[in-house]
Amino acid sequence: MPLSNRPGYLPLLLRGLLAGLAAGLLAGGFAYLAGEPHINAAIAIEQAASGGAGGEAALVERDIQSTVGLFLATGLYGVALGGILATAYTLLRRHLRTGSDTQAALGLAAAALTGIVVVPFLKYPPNPPAVGNPDTIDQRTAAYLAVLALGLVAVWAAVLAARTQSDQWRRAAAGTAAFLVVVGIAYTLLPAFHEVPADFPATLLWDFRISSLGTQAILWTALGIGFAGLIAPARRKATVAAA
């Protein structure tokens, strides 16, 4: 579709926010079913290690945190990501070498999932409560933000490298190689943090991490599909207006 027939930024932004809200709530449902049991188990381990003392009283009850708080957080997070995806689509659509707006939207969501979620996850997988040294939180935060930024750089490098080749298999090989080089450099230069207690249950740790990864994967997948589906009506309206 010609660029002049594509909807403006505001209609795309509204659709991105709506898709993000739906994706966030869907991811929240998965997190509640698959992640909350592991968080509760980790909290129980922490309380047992401290002799049953729960520390300072929480401002919000745990039951409310795990329901209302969880869905509010994932919903708002999804809305923010939907706005970012819509903005990225508006800015980058003309540079994407595909005639399909659906493929463009899904491709951007897949790139974000890879750079923002998968790359940081493999270097710094999330830990449940009771795991982590409070004294290193600043260093861990800075390192996480660095690997997140480098994950996006790796995705962009893969796109640029793929465009230097004409054959399909060479594009795939060049893109994969560029991506792995950037990720390898990032993983080598960034520090490692080994703060999981030796007696912490390994099964609980990895179940928590997998549920966290699944929440992010569901969020970005639903966001990409939802946004791609919602831009179709906006595309038709823009075509009619141009006609």
Disulfide bonds with the S-S distance in Angstrom:
none
